[in-house]
């Protein structure tokens, strides 16, 4: 245990059945050459060797807490309450820090800072890509935070990622711990989707300034995790819960978000269900008056012809046609992707 009464930074790791990745994650934090940090690991009811692996790592800066499985939001909240650092940061158990870059982030913090943002990289099967913050390094005030809040909720970011100035990702910041607690900002345990987005909206609303750095301090391991890409029976209701939470935080209703979520739920059902089941599940969405109104009112400068056609079908209540159309298009896309992979395999193996 760290003997320092007030560590500078607490890294919070929620861990659930993470025995294959947790050691590498912890080691990437331990490698930071500062004694004034602590690592709070919240073992969220793991049923594998996660707890044993964490317990074997000999570092006095590590503190481990175990609770029943309550989900990542509850685990992070436990971490906030147990943390002793002036600042806290969240690290997912399957991700890594870049120690040298994180040291630079920590060294850049001043007494006046309450929110510090840094860049992150993505590791896709060994291929590293960098996602840069499209903001100038430096300190930005409340006005910029509110603008960023609106940009996160602006539907064009879902249509054009080049406009995506800021992601609602909780792992991309250092937070002043007392500011979180005094503002009563915690993750919403009831949400199973977009909990990071809602947390960040609370941050943008309640914090007064943000320091932006240019350091690539975090590495997201973009693993193709089948458990996170599964059919969700109540996906539409889950999205509605997020929508209501967003409305509560912002004190506004975002018609564009309703439109985006409605289409997202239908597309989700299309990925996993036979056509007739998709039709049955989608009726609740398509006949929803708020969704129908959003279709009529929402427009994108770069909306495709296919999307315009789909919207027209929805408005005219020809929902079965659009679902059959989308299902066929999805199948053809998968077939095309499969053919491309076969051609690439043949070329790489010198078969032609």
Buried (B, 14 or more C-beta within 10 A) or exposed (E): EBEBEEBBBBBBBBBBBBBEBBBEBBBBBBBBEBEBBBBBBBBBBBEEBBBEBBEEBEEEBBBBBBEEEBBBBBBBBBBBEBBBBBBBBBBBBBBBBBBEBBBBBBEBBEEEBBBBBBBBBBBEEEEEEEBEBEBEEEBBEEEBBEBBBEBBBBBBBBBEEEEBBBBBBBBBBBBBBEBBBEBEBBBBBEBBBBBBBBBBBBBBBBBEBBBBBBBBBBBBBBEEEEEEEEEBEEBBEBBBBBBEBBBEBBEEEBBBBBBBBBBBBBBBBBEBBEBEEBBEBBEEBBEBEBBBEBBEEBEBEEEEEEEEEBBEBBEEEEBBBBBEBBBEEEEEEEEEEEEEEEEEEEEEEEEE
